Amino acid sequence: MAKFEMQEGKGRLFKVKERKTEKSPHFTGNALYKGEVIQISGWANVQDGKLMSIGLGLQEPRERDEKPAKQTESNDDWGI
């Protein structure tokens, strides 16, 4: 797999393997905005078993000693 290089105005979200609470995001990742890396969190909005949308939260990146939620690059269905 080719290494991902961040580009201005773009980022990636990854599915979280183990959510800590019901309020924890389903997806986490980073994006590059105005030359700075920002953290992205995503919550799946499911209705009648169908993914309707993903709500997003943006914030400054964590400190290096903080561990992010475990992520996966699974190609299966969204598995929400």
C-alpha positions in Angstrom: 0.0 0.0 0.0 1.3 3.4 -0.9 2.1 5.8 2.0 -0.5 8.5 2.5 0.8 12.0 2.1 -1.4 14.7 3.5 -2.6 17.4 1.1 -4.1 20.8 1.9 -7.8 20.5 2.5 -7.8 16.7 2.7 -7.7 14.0 5.3 -8.6 10.5 6.3 -11.0 8.9 8.7 -10.6 5.3 10.0 -13.1 3.1 11.7 -12.5 2.8 15.5 -12.2 -0.9 16.5 -13.2 -0.4 20.2 -15.3 2.5 21.3 -14.9 3.3 25.0 -18.4 4.6 25.5 -21.6 5.1 23.5 -20.6 8.8 23.0 -17.1 7.8 21.5 -16.7 8.4 17.8 -17.1 5.6 15.3 -14.3 7.1 13.2 -11.2 9.1 13.9 -8.4 10.6 11.7 -6.6 13.8 10.7 -6.7 16.4 8.0 -4.5 19.2 6.8 -6.1 22.7 7.0 -4.3 26.0 6.4 -1.0 24.2 6.8 -1.9 22.7 10.2 -2.9 19.1 11.0 -6.3 18.9 12.7 -8.0 15.9 14.3 -11.3 14.7 12.9 -13.9 12.5 14.8 -17.0 11.0 13.1 -20.2 9.7 14.5 -22.4 7.5 12.3 -26.1 8.4 12.1 -28.0 5.2 11.3 -31.7 5.0 10.6 -33.5 1.7 9.9 -30.1 0.0 9.6 -28.9 2.3 6.9 -26.0 4.8 7.2 -27.7 8.2 6.7 -24.8 10.6 7.5 -21.6 11.0 9.5 -21.5 13.9 12.0 -18.0 15.4 12.4 -16.0 17.1 15.1 -12.8 19.0 14.5 -10.2 19.9 17.0 -6.5 20.5 17.4 -4.4 17.3 17.5 -3.7 15.4 20.7 -0.5 15.7 22.6 2.0 13.0 21.5 1.7 11.1 24.8 -2.1 10.7 24.5 -3.1 7.5 22.7 -5.9 7.7 20.0 -8.6 5.1 19.8 -7.6 1.9 18.0 -8.3 2.3 14.3 -8.8 -0.2 11.4 -8.6 0.1 7.6 -11.1 -2.6 7.0 -12.6 -2.8 3.6 -15.8 -4.6 4.7 -19.1 -2.8 5.1 -19.1 0.2 7.5 -20.0 -2.2 10.3 -21.5 0.5 12.5 
